[in-house]
Amino acid sequence: MKKVLPTLLFLALAGQALAAPTATLSTPDNADAANLAQVLHIINDRSPDAQAAQSARRQADAQVQQARAAWFGKVDAYGVDQHFNDPRLTRPITQPPNVANYPFSSDQFGYGLDMQLPIDLSRQIAAEVDAAKSRAAGAGWSAEDVRLRALLQGAALYRNLQALVGQRTALAVQLESLEASERVAQIGLKVGDIARVNLLRVRAAAAEVQADIANVRGQEQKLRAQLAALMDVGAFAAPVSSPAAGPSAYPADPGGPAPVVLAAQNALAAGQAKLQAAQRAQYPQVAVNAGWNRNAIQWDQQPINTWQVNLSVRMNLWSGGAQRSAIDAAHAAVDEAKQRLSGAEANLRAAREGAVAQWNAQDESYRAAQSGLLSAEESARIEQDRFRNGLGSATDLIDAEATLARARASVASALAGWWQADDALRYAYGEPPLAYADAAATDSQPSARQSGATLP
């Protein structure tokens, strides 16, 4: 009877000690998607790389207008004030109508207009305009690719943060279970049913888990700093939770080329137009030149107005090989653009094939992680019952708890990796992450404050 009472007391206290609440690993999927959408919208609006790409696009658009302006010629205004020490000089601003016996004025002031209008019979200006238009279109697609890459990078950082949160939560649950087991070991030690070595092993395991939690928190802070830099905000302190489920459907291929390929195609078109412009520079160039001049001071103080219109045809016969070199350089630029286009298309095919394979692999990885979690939960439950009843060792319990924590972290990591694969596949298709696309479809306009970001 004396041995039975302590055992019953130990079992009762152990049952209460192990009845510790468990932590929740995730929150509803829609709350997580809304938070990620806010982050991506801020990246879209404030990312320095995306803003720089948009500025480059606007610069290319302005250069199109600059190239078109060559068709309309130019008008220059001028004024000339001349003073000579002799009235009979041979370089007046304008000659008087009758130069027989009249001296020129030693003080002259003239002003007027010079006008030039090219007649683009050679189509050189048209080729320059086509090149500028292709460059502008390529700059637009390049800006879109930079924007999509910024969104993909932001989503990847956020998903990595989710994986760490899932790992930290699993460690927290493991720590709670070990602390409950420590209380059981302390009770068993008092009644003499559990050896002191078991208590020490449980305490050591709990201390190791606490160190792991601290390490994960450090990694979280690093990712938050990187995400804040990408968002161009002071800090990112919003709560992040692990996703509750993976992608509901396989991303559909829109069938068109991605922005990176479209940018390479436009770069090739710009190079070909530039080659045409270099070749057409060898043709005769036709222009109309006109001028009007008013010489306000003459020997008789009467102003003189003169005007002229010239039709000129100019063709270069010798430039030291400059034109031939310009054509060779344009040929080389076209060859380079062709190779870059070929490389972009090959890289896109490889990226799509790899993203599809990764998406399917992460799908299978998540299902395997779920199966492993079920087995680990059952194994941990059995070891907890055995330890509570004084039949199991602390080593077996610690191993089971560690396996369960790894299984929970594996599920969170598999989900985050599955979403990363989904985002990468959508980028290969030329689309933003699903969270951004869904928010854009509902005209969501989040603010930095809503996302937990601190503006500078």
C-alpha positions as CSV (number, residue, x, y, z in Angstrom):
1,M,0.0,0.0,0.0
2,K,2.9,2.4,0.7
3,K,4.2,1.9,-2.8
4,V,0.9,2.3,-4.5
5,L,0.0,5.7,-3.1
6,P,3.1,7.5,-4.3
7,T,2.6,5.9,-7.7
8,L,-1.0,7.1,-7.9
9,L,0.0,10.5,-6.8
10,F,2.7,10.7,-9.4
11,L,0.3,9.6,-12.2
12,A,-2.3,12.2,-11.2
13,L,0.2,15.0,-11.1
14,A,1.8,13.9,-14.3
15,G,-1.5,13.9,-16.1
16,Q,-2.1,17.5,-15.1
17,A,1.4,18.5,-16.0
18,L,1.1,17.0,-19.5
19,A,-2.2,18.6,-20.2
20,A,-0.5,21.8,-21.4
21,P,-2.1,23.8,-24.2
22,T,-0.7,23.5,-27.7
23,A,0.2,26.4,-29.9
24,T,-1.5,27.1,-33.2
25,L,0.7,26.7,-36.2
26,S,-1.2,28.9,-38.7
27,T,-4.0,31.4,-39.2
28,P,-6.7,31.4,-41.9
29,D,-5.4,31.6,-45.4
30,N,-7.3,34.7,-46.4
31,A,-5.7,36.8,-43.6
32,D,-2.2,35.7,-44.7
33,A,-3.0,36.5,-48.3
34,A,-4.2,39.9,-47.5
35,N,-1.1,40.8,-45.5
36,L,1.2,39.5,-48.3
37,A,-0.9,41.5,-50.9
38,Q,-0.3,44.7,-48.9
39,V,3.5,44.0,-48.8
40,L,3.5,43.4,-52.6
41,H,1.6,46.5,-53.4
42,I,4.0,48.6,-51.4
43,I,6.9,47.0,-53.2
44,N,5.2,47.7,-56.5
45,D,4.8,51.4,-55.6
46,R,8.0,52.1,-53.7
47,S,10.7,49.6,-54.8
48,P,13.8,51.6,-55.9
49,D,14.6,49.2,-58.7
50,A,11.1,49.3,-60.1
51,Q,11.0,53.1,-59.9
52,A,14.4,53.3,-61.6
53,A,13.1,51.1,-64.4
54,Q,10.0,53.3,-64.8
55,S,12.3,56.3,-65.1
56,A,14.3,54.6,-67.8
57,R,11.0,53.8,-69.7
58,R,10.0,57.5,-69.5
59,Q,13.4,58.5,-70.8
60,A,13.0,56.1,-73.8
61,D,9.6,57.6,-74.5
62,A,11.1,61.1,-74.5
63,Q,13.8,60.0,-76.9
64,V,11.1,58.9,-79.4
65,Q,9.7,62.4,-79.4
66,Q,13.3,63.7,-79.8
67,A,13.8,61.5,-82.9
68,R,10.5,62.5,-84.4
69,A,11.4,66.2,-84.0
70,A,14.0,65.8,-86.7
71,W,11.2,65.7,-89.3
72,F,10.1,69.2,-88.4
73,G,13.5,70.9,-88.7
74,K,14.6,73.7,-86.5
75,V,14.5,77.5,-86.3
76,D,17.3,79.5,-84.7
77,A,17.3,83.1,-83.7
78,Y,20.4,85.1,-83.6
79,G,21.8,88.6,-83.0
80,V,25.2,90.1,-84.0
81,D,26.7,93.3,-82.9
82,Q,29.9,94.3,-84.7
83,H,32.3,97.2,-84.3
84,F,35.2,98.0,-86.7
85,N,37.8,100.7,-86.8
86,D,37.4,101.3,-90.5
87,P,34.1,101.8,-92.3
88,R,35.3,100.3,-95.6
89,L,35.6,96.7,-94.5
90,T,34.7,93.6,-96.6
91,R,32.8,91.6,-94.0
92,P,29.6,93.4,-93.3
93,I,26.6,91.6,-91.8
94,T,24.7,92.4,-95.0
95,Q,25.8,94.4,-98.0
96,P,23.8,97.5,-99.0
97,P,21.7,97.2,-102.2
98,N,24.1,99.6,-104.0
99,V,27.8,99.2,-103.1
100,A,29.2,101.6,-105.8
101,N,30.5,104.5,-103.7
102,Y,28.9,103.9,-100.4
103,P,31.0,102.9,-97.4
104,F,29.9,100.2,-95.0
105,S,29.2,101.3,-91.4
106,S,31.9,100.6,-88.9
107,D,29.2,99.9,-86.3
108,Q,26.7,97.2,-87.3
109,F,23.9,95.3,-85.5
110,G,22.0,92.6,-87.1
111,Y,19.5,90.0,-86.1
112,G,17.4,87.3,-87.8
113,L,16.3,83.7,-88.2
114,D,17.9,80.6,-89.6
115,M,15.6,77.8,-90.6
116,Q,16.3,74.2,-91.7
117,L,13.8,71.6,-92.8
118,P,15.2,68.1,-93.8
119,I,13.4,66.3,-96.6
120,D,13.7,62.6,-95.6
121,L,14.0,61.1,-99.1
122,S,16.6,58.6,-97.8
123,R,14.3,57.6,-94.9
124,Q,17.2,57.9,-92.5
125,I,15.1,59.9,-90.0
126,A,12.3,57.3,-90.3
127,A,14.8,54.5,-89.4
128,E,16.0,56.5,-86.4
129,V,12.4,57.0,-85.3
130,D,11.7,53.2,-85.6
131,A,14.8,52.5,-83.6
132,A,13.7,54.9,-80.8
133,K,10.2,53.4,-80.8
134,S,11.6,49.9,-80.5
135,R,13.9,51.0,-77.7
136,A,11.0,52.6,-75.9
137,A,8.9,49.4,-76.2
138,G,11.8,47.4,-74.9
139,A,12.3,49.7,-72.0
140,G,8.6,49.3,-71.1
141,W,8.9,45.5,-71.1
142,S,12.2,45.7,-69.2
143,A,10.4,47.9,-66.6
144,E,7.7,45.3,-66.3
145,D,10.2,42.5,-65.9
146,V,12.0,44.5,-63.1
147,R,8.6,45.0,-61.4
148,L,7.8,41.3,-61.6
149,R,11.2,40.4,-60.3
150,A,10.8,42.8,-57.4
151,L,7.4,41.3,-56.6
152,L,8.9,37.8,-56.8
153,Q,11.7,38.7,-54.5
154,G,9.4,40.2,-52.0
155,A,7.1,37.2,-52.1
156,A,10.1,34.9,-51.7
157,L,11.3,36.8,-48.6
158,Y,7.8,36.7,-47.2
159,R,7.5,33.0,-47.8
160,N,10.9,32.4,-46.2
161,L,9.7,34.4,-43.2
162,Q,6.6,32.2,-43.0
163,A,8.8,29.1,-43.0
164,L,10.8,30.5,-40.1
165,V,7.7,31.4,-38.3
166,G,6.4,27.8,-38.7
167,Q,9.7,26.5,-37.5
168,R,9.7,28.8,-34.4
169,T,6.1,27.9,-33.6
170,A,7.0,24.2,-33.8
171,L,9.9,24.7,-31.5
172,A,7.7,26.6,-29.1
173,V,5.2,23.7,-29.0
174,Q,8.2,21.3,-28.4
175,L,9.4,23.6,-25.6
176,E,6.0,23.6,-24.0
177,S,5.9,19.8,-24.1
178,L,9.4,19.5,-22.7
179,E,8.5,21.8,-19.9
180,A,5.5,19.7,-19.1
181,S,7.7,16.6,-19.2
182,E,10.2,18.4,-16.8
183,R,7.4,18.9,-14.3
184,V,6.5,15.2,-14.6
185,A,10.2,14.4,-14.0
186,Q,10.3,16.6,-11.0
187,I,7.2,15.0,-9.5
188,G,8.6,11.5,-10.3
189,L,11.9,12.4,-8.7
190,K,10.2,13.5,-5.4
191,V,8.3,10.2,-5.2
192,G,11.3,8.2,-6.3
193,D,9.8,6.8,-9.5
194,I,12.0,8.6,-12.1
195,A,15.8,8.8,-11.9
196,R,17.5,12.2,-11.7
197,V,19.2,11.6,-15.0
198,N,15.9,11.8,-16.8
199,L,15.2,15.2,-15.3
200,L,18.6,16.5,-16.4
201,R,18.1,15.1,-19.9
202,V,14.8,16.9,-20.3
203,R,16.2,20.1,-19.0
204,A,19.1,19.9,-21.4
205,A,16.7,19.3,-24.3
206,A,14.6,22.3,-23.3
207,A,17.7,24.5,-23.1
208,E,18.7,23.4,-26.6
209,V,15.2,24.2,-28.0
210,Q,15.4,27.6,-26.4
211,A,18.7,28.2,-28.2
212,D,17.1,27.1,-31.5
213,I,14.3,29.5,-31.0
214,A,16.7,32.4,-30.5
215,N,18.6,31.4,-33.6
216,V,15.3,31.4,-35.6
217,R,14.4,34.8,-34.3
218,G,17.7,36.2,-35.5
219,Q,17.1,34.8,-39.0
220,E,13.6,36.4,-38.9
221,Q,15.0,39.8,-38.1
222,K,17.4,39.5,-41.0
223,L,14.6,38.6,-43.4
224,R,12.5,41.5,-42.1
225,A,15.3,43.9,-42.7
226,Q,15.7,42.7,-46.2
227,L,12.0,42.9,-46.9
228,A,11.9,46.5,-45.5
229,A,14.7,47.5,-47.8
230,L,12.9,46.1,-50.8
231,M,9.7,47.9,-49.7
232,D,11.8,51.1,-49.2
233,V,10.4,51.6,-45.7
234,G,12.0,52.0,-42.3
235,A,11.0,48.6,-40.8
236,F,8.7,45.7,-41.3
237,A,7.1,44.6,-38.1
238,A,3.8,43.1,-39.2
239,P,2.9,39.7,-37.7
240,V,3.4,36.8,-40.2
241,S,1.8,33.4,-39.9
242,S,2.4,30.2,-41.7
243,P,0.0,29.5,-44.6
244,A,-2.8,27.0,-43.8
245,A,-2.9,25.4,-47.2
246,G,-1.0,25.3,-50.5
247,P,-2.1,26.6,-53.9
248,S,-5.6,25.5,-54.8
249,A,-4.9,25.1,-58.5
250,Y,-2.1,24.8,-61.0
251,P,-1.2,28.1,-62.6
252,A,-2.5,28.4,-66.2
253,D,-0.1,29.3,-69.0
254,P,-1.3,32.4,-70.7
255,G,0.6,31.3,-73.8
256,G,2.4,34.5,-74.6
257,P,6.1,35.4,-74.2
258,A,7.3,36.8,-70.9
259,P,8.4,40.4,-70.6
260,V,12.1,39.5,-70.6
261,V,11.7,37.9,-74.1
262,L,9.6,40.8,-75.4
263,A,12.3,43.2,-74.2
264,A,14.9,41.2,-76.1
265,Q,12.7,41.2,-79.2
266,N,12.4,44.9,-79.2
267,A,16.1,45.3,-78.6
268,L,16.6,43.3,-81.8
269,A,14.1,45.4,-83.7
270,A,15.9,48.6,-82.5
271,G,19.3,47.2,-83.6
272,Q,17.9,46.4,-87.1
273,A,16.4,49.9,-87.4
274,K,19.7,51.4,-86.3
275,L,21.5,49.4,-89.0
276,Q,19.1,50.7,-91.6
277,A,19.7,54.3,-90.4
278,A,23.5,53.8,-90.8
279,Q,23.1,52.4,-94.3
280,R,20.8,55.2,-95.4
281,A,23.2,57.8,-94.2
282,Q,25.2,56.9,-97.3
283,Y,22.4,58.1,-99.5
284,P,22.0,61.8,-100.7
285,Q,20.6,64.0,-97.9
286,V,18.1,66.7,-99.0
287,A,17.2,69.7,-97.0
288,V,15.6,73.2,-97.3
289,N,17.5,76.0,-95.7
290,A,16.1,79.5,-95.2
291,G,17.1,82.7,-93.5
292,W,16.0,86.2,-92.7
293,N,18.3,88.9,-91.6
294,R,17.7,92.6,-90.5
295,N,20.7,94.8,-90.4
296,A,19.6,97.7,-88.2
297,I,22.6,100.0,-88.6
298,Q,24.0,101.2,-91.9
299,W,26.0,104.2,-93.2
300,D,22.7,106.0,-93.9
301,Q,21.0,104.7,-90.7
302,Q,18.4,102.8,-92.8
303,P,17.8,99.2,-91.8
304,I,18.1,96.5,-94.5
305,N,16.1,93.3,-94.6
306,T,17.3,90.3,-96.6
307,W,16.1,86.7,-96.9
308,Q,17.1,83.6,-98.7
309,V,15.9,80.1,-99.5
310,N,18.3,77.2,-100.4
311,L,17.6,73.7,-101.5
312,S,20.6,71.6,-100.8
313,V,21.6,68.0,-101.7
314,R,24.5,66.6,-99.8
315,M,26.2,63.3,-100.2
316,N,29.3,62.2,-98.3
317,L,32.2,61.0,-100.5
318,W,34.9,60.5,-97.9
319,S,34.7,60.4,-94.1
320,G,37.8,58.4,-93.2
321,G,35.9,55.2,-93.0
322,A,33.5,56.6,-90.4
323,Q,30.3,55.5,-92.2
324,R,31.6,52.0,-93.0
325,S,32.6,51.6,-89.3
326,A,29.1,52.8,-88.2
327,I,27.5,50.1,-90.4
328,D,29.9,47.5,-89.1
329,A,29.1,48.5,-85.5
330,A,25.3,48.3,-86.3
331,H,25.8,44.8,-87.8
332,A,27.6,43.7,-84.6
333,A,24.8,45.2,-82.4
334,V,22.2,43.3,-84.4
335,D,24.2,40.0,-84.0
336,E,24.5,40.7,-80.3
337,A,20.7,41.3,-80.0
338,K,20.0,38.1,-81.8
339,Q,22.2,36.1,-79.5
340,R,20.6,37.8,-76.4
341,L,17.1,37.0,-77.7
342,S,18.1,33.4,-78.3
343,G,19.5,33.2,-74.8
344,A,16.4,34.8,-73.3
345,E,14.1,32.3,-75.0
346,A,16.3,29.4,-74.0
347,N,16.5,30.6,-70.4
348,L,12.7,31.1,-70.3
349,R,12.1,27.6,-71.6
350,A,14.4,26.2,-68.9
351,A,12.9,28.4,-66.2
352,R,9.4,27.3,-67.1
353,E,10.3,23.6,-67.2
354,G,12.2,24.0,-63.9
355,A,9.3,25.9,-62.3
356,V,6.8,23.2,-63.3
357,A,9.1,20.5,-61.9
358,Q,9.6,22.4,-58.7
359,W,5.8,23.0,-58.3
360,N,5.1,19.3,-58.6
361,A,8.0,18.4,-56.3
362,Q,6.8,20.8,-53.7
363,D,3.3,19.4,-54.0
364,E,4.6,15.9,-53.3
365,S,6.9,17.2,-50.6
366,Y,4.0,18.8,-48.8
367,R,1.9,15.6,-48.9
368,A,4.9,13.6,-47.6
369,A,5.4,16.1,-44.8
370,Q,1.8,15.8,-43.8
371,S,2.1,12.0,-43.7
372,G,5.2,12.3,-41.6
373,L,3.5,14.7,-39.2
374,L,0.7,12.3,-38.6
375,S,3.2,9.5,-37.8
376,A,5.3,11.8,-35.5
377,E,2.2,13.0,-33.6
378,E,1.1,9.4,-33.0
379,S,4.7,8.4,-31.9
380,A,4.9,11.5,-29.6
381,R,1.5,10.6,-28.1
382,I,2.7,7.1,-27.3
383,E,5.9,8.2,-25.7
384,Q,4.1,10.9,-23.7
385,D,1.7,8.2,-22.3
386,R,4.6,5.8,-21.5
387,F,6.6,8.6,-19.8
388,R,3.6,9.7,-17.8
389,N,3.0,6.1,-16.7
390,G,6.6,5.7,-15.7
391,L,7.3,3.1,-18.5
392,G,9.3,5.2,-21.0
393,S,12.7,6.9,-20.8
394,A,13.5,10.5,-21.1
395,T,15.6,9.8,-24.1
396,D,12.8,8.2,-26.0
397,L,10.4,11.1,-25.1
398,I,13.0,13.7,-26.2
399,D,13.6,12.0,-29.5
400,A,9.8,11.8,-30.1
401,E,9.3,15.4,-29.3
402,A,12.2,16.5,-31.5
403,T,10.8,14.4,-34.4
404,L,7.4,15.9,-34.0
405,A,8.9,19.4,-34.0
406,R,10.8,18.7,-37.1
407,A,7.7,17.3,-38.8
408,R,5.7,20.4,-37.9
409,A,8.5,22.6,-39.2
410,S,8.7,20.5,-42.4
411,V,5.0,21.0,-43.1
412,A,5.4,24.8,-42.7
413,S,8.5,24.8,-44.9
414,A,6.8,22.6,-47.5
415,L,3.9,25.0,-47.7
416,A,6.1,28.0,-48.0
417,G,8.2,26.3,-50.6
418,W,5.1,25.3,-52.5
419,W,4.0,28.9,-52.6
420,Q,7.4,30.0,-53.7
421,A,7.3,27.5,-56.6
422,D,3.9,28.8,-57.5
423,D,5.2,32.4,-57.5
424,A,8.2,31.4,-59.6
425,L,6.0,29.6,-62.2
426,R,3.8,32.7,-62.5
427,Y,6.8,34.9,-63.0
428,A,8.0,32.5,-65.8
429,Y,4.5,33.0,-67.3
430,G,5.0,36.8,-67.1
431,E,2.5,37.2,-64.2
432,P,2.8,38.6,-60.6
433,P,2.3,36.4,-57.5
434,L,-1.2,35.2,-56.9
435,A,-1.6,37.3,-53.8
436,Y,-0.9,40.5,-55.7
437,A,-3.0,39.5,-58.7
438,D,-6.0,38.7,-56.5
439,A,-5.7,42.0,-54.6
440,A,-5.3,43.9,-57.9
441,A,-8.5,42.2,-59.2
442,T,-10.4,43.5,-56.2
443,D,-8.9,47.0,-56.5
444,S,-7.2,46.7,-53.2
445,Q,-5.1,49.8,-52.2
446,P,-3.3,48.9,-49.0
447,S,-1.2,51.4,-47.1
448,A,2.2,51.0,-45.5
449,R,0.6,51.4,-42.1
450,Q,-1.8,48.5,-42.7
451,S,1.1,46.2,-43.5
452,G,3.0,47.0,-40.4
453,A,5.7,48.9,-42.3
454,T,7.3,52.0,-40.8
455,L,7.9,54.7,-43.4
456,P,11.1,56.8,-43.1
